[in-house]
Amino acid sequence: MRQETAVARPTFADAYAGCGGLSLGLMRAGWKGLFAIERDPFAFTTLSTNLLSGKHPFQYDWPDGIEKRAWEINDLLSQRRAALADLRGQIDLLAGGPPCQGFSDAGRRRRDDPRNRLFEAYLELVDILDPHFVLVENVRGFTADFSGSKREKITNFAGALRQGLSAKYNLEWSIIRACDFGVPQVRPRFFMVGAKKTGPGGGGIGAFFDQLRSQASAFLYERRLPQWPTARDAISDLETRRNGTVLSSDTAGFEAIAYKAPLTPYQKAMRAGHEGAPPDTRLARHQPEIRDRFAAIIKAGHEEGRLGTTVSPETREEFGLKKTAIRVLDPLSYAPTITSLPDDLLHYVEPRTLTVRETARLQTFPDWFAFKGNYTTGGHRRRKEVPRFTQVANAVPPLLAEQLGLVLLRLGFSRHLAQLNVDSVAQRDQRRLVFLQR
């Protein structure tokens, strides 16, 4: 462990960073972000706008040897290997979630999806950087066996990743639900944490997930956040029937939600550090017949008691719906897991799909965090582009990421955490600006 860690903030790098949800949460917990790896230009533009532009309180301290641009991880490993090697011993945590489409139960779940093998690049990056801790996130399907030919080298990717890390790291893993940590969305995900056997604290991982669960209530209470926020807690201030609409500022021919003020403690927390209307409130252009259909589906969902779950077979048959995943938000409960397809989820009272900002609220992104790139994409571009809705859906909720980061600090950097606790009120508020409500 390098000498200055006791006084400097512990550092992390974020592989497969997406738009930066995991990075934002770790920074808010007190970690210092050095750099991130993300191949998609849209997602990287979002990340750099929020965490590299200097406009907001949480920013990467990017190394000179790596250009600030979208990198495919294998290209970075081959073209900037020397720069990465120079960082060996300077990275306390390597975080990241390899792309999950090939594992996800919401997708086609293909064993041969080339994105499934990107975790091998993660292992190579671990070997180069030699971090004290590793943190991996993926969909629940990452842990499931693939059936098929016994000739296949890998039948369970989570097991293969554990095997690749276990020689050097003590590991713990669990399926956890974001809704158990103050996120208004169920979102079950696989997490694995590893501590280097010769690292800080003797390499102990110390019942990590038990610690994570036990501190959630106190964490949320300190920030004056509800422990079980509902969809209405998260987005009721964005209802068009209350606010009206304005012309979209970033897409000609579209309307966006106008904005008055937050209504709930959760909304006030999401608003902290942001003035005026939030970005990304562009509304979909639904034809009148589609709005009428949505209104009827929403009404049926309330009457049938099927809010937050898939619409009934009877409703699908009545409206000729081929799509089976469509759901109506339950205003009195947390949302189902957000997906990259905006028409999977209908508003609980207004006949429309959700905006990017509303899905971001359900993911605990603060209102100052603006998303960039196309709103949606389709056809052959779907495998090549990561538009705004997909960026939000793929992210680790920042509020959950912050809690993960705090437990990791306690494990390996208790002296640093003590220093955080005696910082001035102004410094503490700066780090927690997004969620603190004074």
C-alpha positions as CSV (number, residue, x, y, z in Angstrom):
1,M,0.0,0.0,0.0
2,R,1.5,3.3,-1.0
3,Q,2.6,5.7,1.7
4,E,0.3,8.6,0.8
5,T,-3.0,6.6,0.9
6,A,-3.4,7.5,4.6
7,V,-3.8,11.1,3.8
8,A,-4.9,11.2,0.2
9,R,-8.3,9.9,-1.0
10,P,-8.2,6.2,-2.1
11,T,-8.4,5.9,-5.8
12,F,-10.4,3.9,-8.3
13,A,-10.7,3.2,-12.0
14,D,-14.0,2.3,-13.6
15,A,-14.0,-0.3,-16.4
16,Y,-17.1,-0.6,-18.6
17,A,-18.2,2.7,-17.0
18,G,-21.2,3.5,-19.1
19,C,-22.5,6.9,-18.3
20,G,-20.8,7.0,-14.9
21,G,-23.4,6.0,-12.3
22,L,-21.0,3.7,-10.4
23,S,-18.3,6.4,-10.6
24,L,-20.5,9.1,-9.3
25,G,-21.5,7.0,-6.3
26,L,-18.0,6.1,-5.5
27,M,-16.9,9.7,-5.7
28,R,-19.7,10.8,-3.4
29,A,-18.5,8.2,-0.9
30,G,-15.1,9.8,-0.8
31,W,-13.2,7.8,-3.5
32,K,-11.0,9.7,-6.0
33,G,-11.7,8.7,-9.6
34,L,-8.7,8.4,-11.8
35,F,-10.1,7.3,-15.1
36,A,-12.9,5.3,-16.8
37,I,-13.1,3.0,-19.8
38,E,-16.2,3.2,-21.9
39,R,-16.4,2.3,-25.6
40,D,-19.6,4.0,-26.6
41,P,-19.2,7.7,-27.7
42,F,-22.7,8.6,-26.5
43,A,-22.2,7.2,-23.0
44,F,-18.7,8.6,-22.8
45,T,-19.9,12.0,-23.8
46,T,-22.4,11.8,-20.9
47,L,-19.7,10.7,-18.5
48,S,-17.3,13.4,-19.6
49,T,-20.0,16.2,-19.5
50,N,-20.8,15.4,-15.9
51,L,-17.5,14.0,-14.5
52,L,-14.8,15.6,-16.6
53,S,-16.0,19.1,-17.5
54,G,-15.3,20.8,-14.2
55,K,-18.9,22.0,-14.0
56,H,-19.9,19.8,-11.1
57,P,-18.5,18.8,-7.7
58,F,-17.3,15.3,-8.6
59,Q,-14.6,14.9,-11.2
60,Y,-12.0,12.4,-12.4
61,D,-8.3,13.2,-11.9
62,W,-7.4,11.7,-15.3
63,P,-3.8,10.5,-16.0
64,D,-1.9,12.2,-18.8
65,G,-0.9,9.0,-20.6
66,I,-4.5,8.1,-21.5
67,E,-6.6,10.2,-23.8
68,K,-9.9,11.4,-22.6
69,R,-12.1,9.7,-25.1
70,A,-14.2,6.6,-25.7
71,W,-12.0,3.5,-25.5
72,E,-12.8,-0.1,-26.3
73,I,-11.1,-1.9,-23.5
74,N,-9.1,-4.3,-25.8
75,D,-7.8,-1.3,-27.8
76,L,-6.8,0.5,-24.6
77,L,-5.0,-2.7,-23.4
78,S,-3.0,-3.0,-26.7
79,Q,-2.4,0.7,-27.4
80,R,-1.9,2.2,-24.0
81,R,-0.4,-0.7,-22.1
82,A,2.6,1.2,-20.9
83,A,0.5,4.0,-19.5
84,L,-1.6,1.5,-17.7
85,A,1.5,-0.2,-16.4
86,D,2.7,3.1,-15.0
87,L,-0.4,3.2,-12.8
88,R,0.3,-0.2,-11.2
89,G,0.1,0.2,-7.5
90,Q,-1.7,3.6,-7.7
91,I,-5.2,2.2,-8.1
92,D,-6.9,1.1,-4.9
93,L,-10.0,-0.2,-6.5
94,L,-10.9,-1.4,-10.0
95,A,-14.6,-1.3,-10.4
96,G,-16.7,-2.3,-13.4
97,G,-19.5,-4.3,-14.9
98,P,-18.8,-6.1,-18.2
99,P,-21.7,-5.7,-20.7
100,C,-24.6,-7.9,-19.7
101,Q,-26.7,-8.3,-22.8
102,G,-25.6,-11.9,-23.3
103,F,-26.4,-12.9,-19.7
104,S,-29.7,-10.9,-19.2
105,D,-33.0,-12.7,-18.9
106,A,-34.5,-9.6,-20.5
107,G,-32.5,-10.3,-23.7
108,R,-31.7,-13.3,-25.8
109,R,-29.2,-14.7,-23.4
110,R,-26.7,-16.1,-25.8
111,R,-23.7,-18.0,-24.6
112,D,-21.8,-17.0,-27.8
113,D,-22.5,-13.2,-27.5
114,P,-19.0,-11.8,-27.9
115,R,-19.7,-9.2,-25.2
116,N,-19.8,-12.1,-22.7
117,R,-16.0,-12.6,-23.0
118,L,-15.2,-9.0,-22.1
119,F,-14.8,-10.0,-18.5
120,E,-11.5,-11.6,-19.7
121,A,-10.3,-8.1,-20.5
122,Y,-11.3,-7.1,-17.0
123,L,-9.0,-9.9,-15.6
124,E,-6.2,-8.7,-17.8
125,L,-6.7,-5.1,-16.5
126,V,-6.6,-6.5,-12.9
127,D,-3.2,-8.1,-13.6
128,I,-1.8,-4.9,-15.0
129,L,-3.1,-2.4,-12.4
130,D,-2.8,-4.7,-9.4
131,P,-5.6,-2.9,-7.4
132,H,-6.2,-3.6,-3.7
133,F,-9.9,-4.1,-4.2
134,V,-12.1,-5.2,-7.1
135,L,-15.8,-4.6,-7.5
136,V,-17.9,-6.3,-10.2
137,E,-21.5,-5.7,-11.1
138,N,-23.7,-7.6,-13.5
139,V,-27.2,-8.8,-14.1
140,R,-28.5,-11.7,-12.1
141,G,-28.3,-14.0,-15.1
142,F,-24.4,-13.7,-14.9
143,T,-24.6,-16.4,-12.2
144,A,-26.7,-18.9,-14.2
145,D,-25.3,-21.8,-16.0
146,F,-25.5,-21.9,-19.8
147,S,-26.8,-25.3,-21.0
148,G,-25.4,-26.9,-24.2
149,S,-22.4,-28.7,-25.4
150,K,-19.9,-30.0,-22.8
151,R,-17.1,-28.9,-25.1
152,E,-17.7,-25.3,-24.2
153,K,-14.9,-23.9,-22.1
154,I,-17.1,-21.7,-19.9
155,T,-20.6,-22.7,-18.8
156,N,-20.9,-20.2,-15.9
157,F,-19.3,-16.8,-16.3
158,A,-19.6,-15.7,-12.7
159,G,-17.8,-18.9,-11.7
160,A,-15.1,-18.3,-14.3
161,L,-14.6,-14.7,-13.0
162,R,-14.3,-15.9,-9.4
163,Q,-11.8,-18.5,-10.5
164,G,-9.8,-15.9,-12.3
165,L,-9.6,-13.6,-9.2
166,S,-9.5,-16.1,-6.4
167,A,-5.7,-16.8,-6.4
168,K,-5.0,-13.1,-5.5
169,Y,-8.3,-11.9,-3.8
170,N,-10.6,-13.0,-1.0
171,L,-14.0,-12.7,-2.6
172,E,-17.6,-12.3,-1.6
173,W,-20.6,-12.1,-3.9
174,S,-24.3,-11.7,-3.6
175,I,-27.5,-10.9,-5.4
176,I,-28.8,-7.7,-4.0
177,R,-31.9,-5.6,-4.7
178,A,-31.5,-1.8,-5.2
179,C,-34.9,-1.2,-3.5
180,D,-33.4,-2.4,-0.2
181,F,-31.0,0.6,-0.3
182,G,-33.3,3.5,-0.9
183,V,-33.6,3.2,-4.7
184,P,-37.2,3.4,-5.9
185,Q,-36.7,0.4,-8.2
186,V,-36.4,-3.3,-7.5
187,R,-33.4,-4.0,-9.7
188,P,-31.8,-7.3,-8.5
189,R,-28.1,-7.4,-9.5
190,F,-25.0,-9.6,-9.0
191,F,-22.2,-7.9,-7.1
192,M,-18.8,-9.4,-6.3
193,V,-16.2,-7.7,-4.1
194,G,-12.6,-8.8,-3.6
195,A,-9.9,-7.7,-1.3
196,K,-6.3,-8.5,-2.2
197,K,-4.9,-11.1,0.2
198,T,-1.9,-9.0,0.9
199,G,-3.7,-5.7,0.8
200,P,-5.1,-3.1,3.4
201,G,-6.6,-4.6,6.5
202,G,-4.9,-8.0,5.8
203,G,-7.0,-8.7,2.8
204,G,-10.2,-9.4,4.9
205,I,-13.5,-8.8,3.2
206,G,-15.4,-9.0,6.5
207,A,-18.9,-10.1,5.6
208,F,-19.1,-7.3,3.2
209,F,-22.8,-7.7,2.2
210,D,-23.9,-8.1,5.8
211,Q,-22.2,-4.8,6.5
212,L,-23.8,-3.2,3.5
213,R,-27.3,-4.2,4.5
214,S,-26.8,-3.3,8.2
215,Q,-25.8,0.3,7.4
216,A,-28.5,1.1,4.9
217,S,-31.1,2.5,7.3
218,A,-28.6,4.8,9.0
219,F,-27.2,6.0,5.7
220,L,-30.6,7.0,4.4
221,Y,-31.6,8.6,7.7
222,E,-28.5,10.8,7.7
223,R,-29.5,12.0,4.2
224,R,-33.1,12.4,5.1
225,L,-34.1,10.0,2.5
226,P,-37.0,7.5,2.7
227,Q,-35.9,3.9,3.2
228,W,-38.6,2.6,0.8
229,P,-39.3,5.4,-1.8
230,T,-42.1,4.8,-4.2
231,A,-42.4,5.7,-7.9
232,R,-44.7,8.6,-6.9
233,D,-42.1,9.8,-4.4
234,A,-39.6,9.9,-7.2
235,I,-41.4,11.4,-10.1
236,S,-44.7,13.0,-9.0
237,D,-43.2,16.5,-9.5
238,L,-42.7,15.7,-13.2
239,E,-46.4,15.1,-14.0
240,T,-47.5,17.1,-17.0
241,R,-51.0,17.6,-15.5
242,R,-49.3,19.7,-12.8
243,N,-46.5,21.4,-14.7
244,G,-47.8,21.7,-18.3
245,T,-45.3,21.4,-21.2
246,V,-42.8,23.5,-23.1
247,L,-41.0,23.0,-26.4
248,S,-38.0,20.7,-26.0
249,S,-34.7,22.5,-25.8
250,D,-32.7,19.8,-27.6
251,T,-35.1,18.2,-30.1
252,A,-37.1,20.2,-32.6
253,G,-40.8,19.2,-32.9
254,F,-41.0,17.6,-29.4
255,E,-42.5,18.9,-26.2
256,A,-40.9,18.6,-22.8
257,I,-42.2,18.7,-19.2
258,A,-42.2,22.2,-17.7
259,Y,-41.1,22.3,-14.1
260,K,-42.4,24.0,-10.9
261,A,-40.9,22.6,-7.7
262,P,-40.2,19.3,-5.9
263,L,-42.9,17.8,-3.7
264,T,-41.3,15.1,-1.6
265,P,-38.1,14.7,0.4
266,Y,-36.7,12.3,-2.3
267,Q,-37.4,14.8,-5.0
268,K,-35.7,17.6,-3.0
269,A,-32.7,15.4,-2.6
270,M,-32.5,14.8,-6.3
271,R,-32.8,18.6,-6.9
272,A,-30.0,19.5,-4.5
273,G,-27.3,21.4,-6.5
274,H,-29.6,22.1,-9.5
275,E,-31.7,25.2,-10.3
276,G,-34.4,25.4,-12.9
277,A,-36.0,22.7,-15.0
278,P,-34.1,19.4,-15.1
279,P,-32.7,18.2,-18.4
280,D,-33.9,15.2,-20.4
281,T,-37.6,15.7,-19.9
282,R,-38.5,15.4,-23.6
283,L,-41.9,13.6,-24.0
284,A,-42.5,10.9,-26.6
285,R,-44.8,11.9,-29.5
286,H,-47.7,9.5,-29.0
287,Q,-50.5,9.6,-31.6
288,P,-54.0,10.2,-30.2
289,E,-55.0,6.5,-30.7
290,I,-51.9,5.4,-28.8
291,R,-52.6,7.8,-25.9
292,D,-56.2,6.4,-25.8
293,R,-54.8,2.9,-25.7
294,F,-52.3,3.7,-23.0
295,A,-55.1,5.4,-20.9
296,A,-57.2,2.2,-21.2
297,I,-54.2,0.0,-20.3
298,I,-53.4,2.2,-17.3
299,K,-57.1,2.1,-16.1
300,A,-57.2,-1.7,-16.5
301,G,-53.9,-2.1,-14.5
302,H,-55.5,-0.2,-11.6
303,E,-58.7,-2.1,-11.8
304,E,-57.1,-5.5,-12.1
305,G,-54.5,-4.8,-9.4
306,R,-51.7,-5.5,-11.8
307,L,-49.6,-2.4,-11.3
308,G,-45.8,-2.9,-11.5
309,T,-46.2,-6.2,-13.2
310,T,-47.0,-7.3,-16.7
311,V,-50.4,-6.5,-18.1
312,S,-52.9,-9.4,-18.0
313,P,-53.4,-11.7,-21.0
314,E,-56.9,-10.4,-21.3
315,T,-55.7,-6.8,-21.6
316,R,-53.1,-7.9,-24.2
317,E,-55.8,-9.7,-26.2
318,E,-58.2,-6.7,-26.0
319,F,-55.7,-4.3,-27.4
320,G,-53.9,-6.6,-29.7
321,L,-50.6,-6.3,-27.8
322,K,-47.8,-8.6,-29.0
323,K,-45.4,-7.1,-26.4
324,T,-45.5,-9.1,-23.2
325,A,-43.2,-7.0,-21.1
326,I,-45.3,-3.9,-20.9
327,R,-46.1,-2.7,-17.3
328,V,-47.9,0.2,-15.6
329,L,-46.0,1.8,-12.8
330,D,-47.4,1.4,-9.3
331,P,-47.4,4.8,-7.7
332,L,-47.4,3.3,-4.2
333,S,-44.4,0.9,-4.6
334,Y,-41.0,0.9,-6.2
335,A,-40.7,0.5,-9.9
336,P,-39.8,-2.7,-11.7
337,T,-36.3,-2.9,-13.1
338,I,-35.8,-0.2,-15.7
339,T,-35.0,-1.6,-19.2
340,S,-33.5,0.1,-22.2
341,L,-36.8,0.0,-24.1
342,P,-38.9,3.1,-23.1
343,D,-42.2,1.5,-24.1
344,D,-41.8,-1.3,-21.5
345,L,-43.1,0.9,-18.8
346,L,-46.1,3.3,-18.7
347,H,-46.7,6.2,-16.3
348,Y,-49.1,5.3,-13.4
349,V,-51.7,8.0,-14.3
350,E,-50.7,9.8,-17.5
351,P,-51.1,8.0,-20.9
352,R,-47.5,8.0,-21.9
353,T,-44.1,6.3,-21.5
354,L,-41.6,7.8,-19.2
355,T,-39.0,10.4,-20.0
356,V,-35.3,9.9,-19.6
357,R,-35.4,12.2,-16.6
358,E,-38.1,10.1,-14.9
359,T,-36.1,6.9,-15.5
360,A,-33.0,8.7,-14.2
361,R,-35.0,9.6,-11.0
362,L,-35.9,5.9,-10.5
363,Q,-32.1,5.2,-10.8
364,T,-31.2,8.0,-8.2
365,F,-29.4,10.2,-10.7
366,P,-29.4,13.8,-9.5
367,D,-31.1,16.4,-11.7
368,W,-27.9,18.1,-12.6
369,F,-26.7,14.9,-14.3
370,A,-27.4,15.4,-18.0
371,F,-27.5,12.6,-20.5
372,K,-26.1,13.0,-24.1
373,G,-26.5,11.3,-27.4
374,N,-29.7,10.1,-29.2
375,Y,-32.7,9.4,-27.0
376,T,-33.4,6.0,-28.6
377,T,-32.1,3.8,-31.4
378,G,-33.2,0.8,-33.3
379,G,-32.5,-1.8,-36.0
380,H,-28.9,-2.6,-36.7
381,R,-27.7,0.4,-34.6
382,R,-29.0,-1.1,-31.4
383,R,-25.8,-3.3,-31.0
384,K,-23.6,-0.3,-31.9
385,E,-25.0,2.7,-30.0
386,V,-26.0,3.4,-26.4
387,P,-28.7,6.1,-26.4
388,R,-29.9,8.0,-23.4
389,F,-32.6,5.5,-22.3
390,T,-30.1,2.7,-22.5
391,Q,-27.4,4.6,-20.6
392,V,-29.8,5.1,-17.7
393,A,-31.0,1.5,-17.8
394,N,-27.5,0.1,-17.8
395,A,-26.1,2.2,-14.9
396,V,-25.5,1.2,-11.3
397,P,-27.8,3.5,-9.2
398,P,-25.5,6.2,-7.7
399,L,-27.2,6.0,-4.3
400,L,-26.4,2.2,-4.1
401,A,-22.9,2.8,-5.5
402,E,-22.2,5.3,-2.7
403,Q,-23.1,2.8,-0.1
404,L,-20.9,0.2,-1.6
405,G,-18.1,2.7,-1.7
406,L,-18.5,3.6,2.0
407,V,-18.3,-0.1,3.1
408,L,-15.2,-0.6,1.0
409,L,-13.6,2.5,2.7
410,R,-14.4,1.0,6.1
411,L,-12.8,-2.3,5.1
412,G,-9.4,-1.0,3.9
413,F,-9.1,2.7,4.7
414,S,-10.5,3.3,8.2
415,R,-7.9,6.0,8.8
416,H,-9.0,7.8,5.7
417,L,-12.6,7.4,6.7
418,A,-11.8,9.0,10.1
419,Q,-10.2,11.9,8.2
420,L,-13.4,12.3,6.2
421,N,-15.4,12.4,9.4
422,V,-13.4,15.4,10.8
423,D,-13.5,17.4,7.6
424,S,-15.2,20.8,7.7
425,V,-18.9,20.9,7.2
426,A,-18.3,22.8,3.9
427,Q,-16.1,20.0,2.6
428,R,-18.5,17.3,3.7
429,D,-21.4,19.1,2.1
430,Q,-19.5,19.5,-1.1
431,R,-18.9,15.8,-1.4
432,R,-22.5,14.9,-0.5
433,L,-24.1,17.9,-2.3
434,V,-26.3,15.7,-4.5
435,F,-28.2,13.9,-1.8
436,L,-27.9,16.0,1.4
437,Q,-30.8,18.1,2.3
438,R,-29.9,20.6,4.9
